[in-house]
Amino acid sequence: MSGAPSVLYDAPGPKAKVRNTIYSVVFLAVLAAVAWYVFTALSDKGQLTAKMWTPFTDGSTWTQYLIPGLGTTLMAAVLAIVIALPVGAVFGIARLSEHVWIRVPAGVLVELFRAIPVLMLMLFSNFFYVWYTDIDSDIRPLFAVVTGLVLYNGSVLAEVFRAGIASLPKGQSEASYALGLRKTQTMLTILLPQAVTVMLPAIVSQLVVIVKDTAIGSTILSFADLLSNYRILSANYGNTIPTLIVIGLIYVVVNWVVTRLAALLEQRMSRRGRSSAPPVNPSAVTVTALPGADPL
């Protein structure tokens, strides 16, 4: 006996099953052919030989290039995250303001920086620091990268905060106002803590984007991050593809750690939000009748 029909689509018949099987086989064959072509092309260029991977077994490769580059990447990402989160929260709340003179300028700035590519924001920031500040040229790329990331991701996070707060039931605000809380108290103590739990997956996704976008600075601003070191290693050993593979795996591990930590934080916040009071036993409740009231 076949299972219950799906509410999303009709169950495939015999011909559809055969057709789907043929499509699957053809797709796997094409995928295998592409993978084999890439493998043979890299092998013909000598990029997959053991010699190309031996630099990564040397500790000096890690201590001189990869680990310092990773440290610079993480420093830029952490600075951008620490600054972008409060900036996004402030502008997200400002966009919900009842005052036009607050809501409209905040909306204009958010939409403006969301529309400009982060690459251009880094370039603008770099020129600004060159023309109007005395920041040393050695750390200027770091300032430009962090500024560009904050401007772009802060505006994106502002929309995340705005949408998360707006998604809460209006009864939350109405109840807090009925209790005598001011708007600022309602936002900080009632709405924002609840909205953070709802927004956490979107915030984590944006944090991963920040970590990856630090690599943009190495291509235009000579930012000495993890990705920029592939040029030195590939120039010394001629192993461009293995170097990029190793650096890509490092990015995967870093982003996996960020995602995992956010998942643990989300679980902890969910447990903390649950009531810790024990369930009430109805049989243990004693009901006392009011004077003049009819007995039940």
Secondary structure, DSSP 8 states (H G I E B T S, - for coil): ------SSS----HHHHHHHHHHHHHHHHHHHHHHHHHHHHHHHTTTTSHHHHGGGGSHHHIIIIIHHHHHHHHHHHHHHHHHHHHHHHHHHHHTT-S-HHHHHHHHHHHHHHHHS-HHHHHHHHHHHHHHH----TTTHHHHHHHHHHHHHHHHHHHHHHHHHHHTS-HHHHHHHHHTT--HHHIIIIIIHHHHHHHHHHHHHHHHHHHHHHHHHHHHHS---STTTHHHHHHHHH--HHHHHHHHHHHHHHHHHHHHHHHHHHHHHHHHHHS--S----GGG------TT----
